[in-house]
Amino acid sequence: MKAEARALLGPAIFSLVMAALLAGLGVWQLRRLAWKEALIERVETRATAAPVAPPPRAQWEALAPQDYDFTHVRASGHFDLAREALIFSPPPSGAGVEPGYRVIAPLLLDGGGAILVDRGFLPLSQRGDETRKREPAGPVTIAGLLRGPQARNLFTPADAPQEGLFYTADARALAAYLKIADAAPFLLELDPATPTPGLPRVYDHNIELSNNHLSYAITWFSLSAAVAGGFAFYAFGRLRRR
């Protein structure tokens, strides 16, 4: 019996390590679940709150994305429609199937500085339509959500600033292209309003945040239990034969 127990020692240690590792991943996913639920609650609270003033210019340099992302704000100024950047985008819900661009233009604030505004979606086939660069003219007051820089991945194409075309929303990169020295580090995504003729067209905010951490945790805990159960079945079988 002692020899048989020694023979099971290696598989037992391996199974214990693997089960503990998989269970640890499950615990980590539960912690991520708590973090994601808190994040979703914060985003929903910010996005549905009454609009407030944007962060003051004196704070812009020190801001981190978590300080302002999805904050609902109202700002006054006038658009500089002569300066524009385009971010390639799939069509938002309700815009058909044709891809296009998010149209970015600076709003020169009444108190100084500028906020880059996502004016809405422009279909690919309408890029040559210059009417969007004439309206709105004069003073405006707008409301929308502040958004932080958009992450890139291995499949994101390189930006083409020589064509005014970008593939991620990064306020600093866009401001450098537009030659705006005093721009906020965030974008303002306009609130959807009553549909009006002309382009670009504003669509509903996309504030859905995926939360699959509970299912991931269940998967890791199930694998941990499977490893432990598999070893128990194997060990019981060997000892019974003995």
matplotlib code that plots the C-alpha trace (Angstrom):
import matplotlib.pyplot as plt

x = [0.0, 2.9, 4.3, 1.0, 0.6, 4.1, 3.1, 0.1, 2.2, 3.3, -0.2, -1.6, 0.8, 0.2, -3.6, -3.4, -1.4, -3.6, -6.8, -5.5, -4.4, -7.8, -9.6, -7.3, -8.4, -12.0, -11.4, -9.7, -12.7, -15.0, -12.9, -13.1, -16.9, -17.1, -14.9, -17.0, -20.3, -19.0, -17.8, -21.1, -22.9, -20.6, -21.0, -24.8, -24.9, -22.7, -24.5, -28.0, -27.3, -28.2, -25.5, -22.8, -20.0, -16.9, -13.8, -12.1, -9.0, -6.7, -7.4, -7.1, -3.4, -3.9, -7.1, -7.1, -9.9, -11.6, -12.0, -14.4, -15.4, -19.1, -19.7, -22.8, -21.8, -23.1, -20.7, -21.1, -19.0, -18.8, -17.7, -14.6, -16.0, -13.0, -11.0, -12.3, -11.0, -12.7, -12.7, -13.6, -16.5, -19.0, -22.6, -24.3, -27.6, -30.3, -27.8, -28.2, -25.3, -22.9, -19.8, -18.6, -17.0, -17.4, -17.0, -14.8, -14.7, -13.5, -15.9, -14.1, -15.3, -16.6, -14.2, -11.2, -9.8, -11.4, -13.3, -13.2, -16.8, -18.0, -20.7, -22.2, -22.0, -21.3, -21.8, -18.8, -20.5, -21.2, -17.7, -17.5, -20.7, -19.3, -22.6, -21.7, -18.9, -21.4, -23.7, -24.1, -22.7, -22.6, -22.9, -24.2, -24.8, -24.4, -24.7, -23.2, -20.9, -17.2, -15.2, -11.6, -9.1, -10.1, -7.7, -6.0, -5.3, -3.2, -5.9, -6.4, -5.0, -2.5, -4.0, -3.6, -3.4, -2.2, -5.8, -7.5, -8.5, -8.1, -9.2, -9.4, -10.7, -7.7, -8.3, -4.6, -3.7, -6.7, -5.9, -2.3, -3.6, -6.0, -3.2, -5.2, -2.8, -5.3, -7.6, -9.2, -7.9, -11.4, -14.0, -17.6, -20.1, -23.3, -26.6, -29.1, -31.8, -34.8, -33.6, -32.9, -32.1, -28.4, -25.3, -23.6, -26.4, -26.3, -27.3, -27.9, -24.9, -23.2, -22.7, -23.0, -20.2, -19.8, -19.8, -18.9, -16.8, -19.4, -19.5, -15.7, -15.5, -17.9, -15.8, -12.6, -14.2, -15.7, -12.3, -10.8, -13.4, -13.0, -9.2, -9.8, -12.6, -10.5, -7.6, -10.0, -11.5, -8.0, -6.7, -9.7, -9.5, -5.9, -6.3, -9.3, -7.4, -4.6]
y = [0.0, 2.4, 1.8, 2.5, 5.7, 6.8, 6.2, 8.5, 11.3, 12.8, 12.9, 14.2, 17.1, 18.0, 17.8, 19.9, 22.6, 22.7, 22.7, 25.6, 27.5, 27.2, 28.1, 31.1, 32.2, 31.8, 34.0, 36.6, 36.7, 37.2, 40.3, 41.5, 41.0, 43.3, 45.8, 45.7, 46.0, 49.1, 50.5, 49.9, 51.6, 54.6, 54.9, 54.6, 57.2, 59.7, 59.1, 59.6, 62.6, 66.1, 67.8, 69.7, 72.0, 70.3, 70.1, 73.5, 74.1, 74.3, 70.6, 69.2, 68.2, 66.2, 64.4, 60.6, 59.0, 57.5, 61.0, 62.0, 59.1, 59.1, 62.3, 64.2, 67.8, 71.0, 73.4, 76.7, 78.1, 78.0, 75.4, 75.8, 73.7, 74.6, 72.1, 68.5, 64.9, 61.7, 58.4, 55.3, 53.6, 50.8, 52.1, 52.7, 51.0, 52.5, 53.8, 51.0, 48.8, 51.2, 52.0, 55.6, 58.1, 59.8, 63.5, 65.4, 69.2, 71.6, 73.6, 76.8, 77.4, 80.8, 80.7, 79.7, 76.4, 73.8, 70.6, 68.1, 67.2, 63.9, 65.5, 62.2, 59.6, 60.3, 57.4, 56.6, 57.6, 61.1, 62.1, 64.6, 66.4, 69.8, 71.1, 69.8, 72.4, 75.3, 74.4, 75.1, 78.6, 81.1, 80.5, 77.1, 75.3, 71.5, 68.5, 65.1, 62.5, 63.0, 60.1, 59.0, 57.7, 54.6, 51.6, 50.2, 46.5, 44.4, 44.6, 48.4, 50.0, 52.8, 56.3, 58.3, 61.9, 63.1, 62.2, 63.4, 59.8, 58.0, 54.6, 55.3, 58.3, 59.9, 63.6, 64.4, 62.9, 64.5, 67.9, 67.6, 66.9, 69.9, 72.1, 73.0, 73.7, 74.3, 71.2, 69.1, 65.6, 64.1, 64.0, 65.1, 62.7, 64.6, 63.6, 62.2, 64.8, 65.1, 64.0, 66.9, 66.9, 66.8, 65.1, 64.1, 62.4, 61.8, 58.4, 56.9, 56.7, 53.3, 52.9, 49.1, 47.5, 43.7, 41.8, 38.1, 37.7, 35.6, 33.0, 33.1, 32.4, 29.5, 28.1, 28.2, 26.8, 24.0, 23.1, 23.1, 20.7, 18.6, 18.2, 17.3, 14.9, 13.3, 12.6, 11.2, 8.9, 7.8, 7.3, 5.4, 3.1, 2.3, 1.7, -0.5, -2.7, -3.0]
z = [0.0, 0.8, -2.7, -4.3, -2.2, -3.4, -7.0, -6.5, -4.9, -8.2, -9.8, -6.5, -6.3, -10.0, -9.5, -6.4, -8.1, -11.1, -9.0, -6.9, -9.9, -11.6, -8.4, -8.0, -11.5, -10.5, -7.4, -9.6, -11.9, -8.9, -8.0, -11.6, -11.3, -8.3, -10.1, -13.3, -11.4, -9.6, -13.0, -14.7, -11.8, -12.0, -15.7, -15.6, -12.8, -14.7, -18.1, -16.8, -14.4, -15.4, -17.5, -15.5, -16.6, -18.2, -16.0, -15.9, -18.1, -15.1, -14.4, -17.9, -17.7, -14.5, -15.5, -16.0, -18.1, -15.1, -13.7, -16.5, -18.8, -19.5, -17.5, -18.8, -19.5, -21.2, -22.9, -24.8, -27.6, -31.4, -33.8, -35.9, -38.8, -41.1, -39.0, -39.1, -38.5, -39.4, -37.4, -39.5, -37.9, -38.5, -38.8, -35.4, -34.7, -36.9, -39.5, -42.0, -43.1, -44.8, -42.8, -42.5, -40.2, -36.9, -37.6, -35.1, -35.0, -32.3, -30.1, -29.1, -25.6, -24.4, -21.5, -23.7, -24.7, -27.0, -26.7, -29.7, -30.4, -32.0, -34.2, -35.3, -38.1, -41.8, -44.3, -46.4, -49.6, -48.2, -47.3, -50.2, -49.0, -47.7, -46.3, -42.9, -42.7, -42.8, -39.9, -37.1, -37.3, -34.5, -30.7, -29.6, -26.3, -26.6, -24.3, -24.4, -22.7, -22.2, -23.5, -22.9, -25.4, -27.3, -27.0, -30.0, -30.6, -33.0, -35.7, -35.6, -38.8, -38.5, -38.6, -41.8, -40.6, -44.0, -45.2, -42.0, -41.3, -37.9, -36.6, -32.9, -30.9, -29.1, -28.3, -28.0, -31.4, -33.0, -31.5, -32.8, -36.3, -36.1, -34.7, -31.5, -28.7, -25.9, -26.3, -23.6, -23.2, -23.8, -26.6, -26.2, -27.8, -28.5, -27.0, -29.5, -30.2, -32.5, -36.0, -38.3, -42.0, -43.0, -41.9, -39.8, -37.9, -34.1, -32.8, -29.4, -27.1, -26.9, -23.1, -22.9, -21.0, -21.3, -18.0, -18.4, -15.3, -13.5, -16.3, -16.5, -12.7, -13.0, -15.8, -13.8, -10.7, -12.8, -14.3, -10.8, -9.6, -12.7, -12.0, -8.4, -9.3, -12.1, -9.7, -7.1, -9.6, -10.8, -7.3, -6.1, -9.1, -8.5, -4.8, -5.4, -7.9, -5.3]

ax = plt.figure().add_subplot(projection="3d")
ax.plot(x, y, z, "-o")
ax.set_aspect("equal")
plt.show()
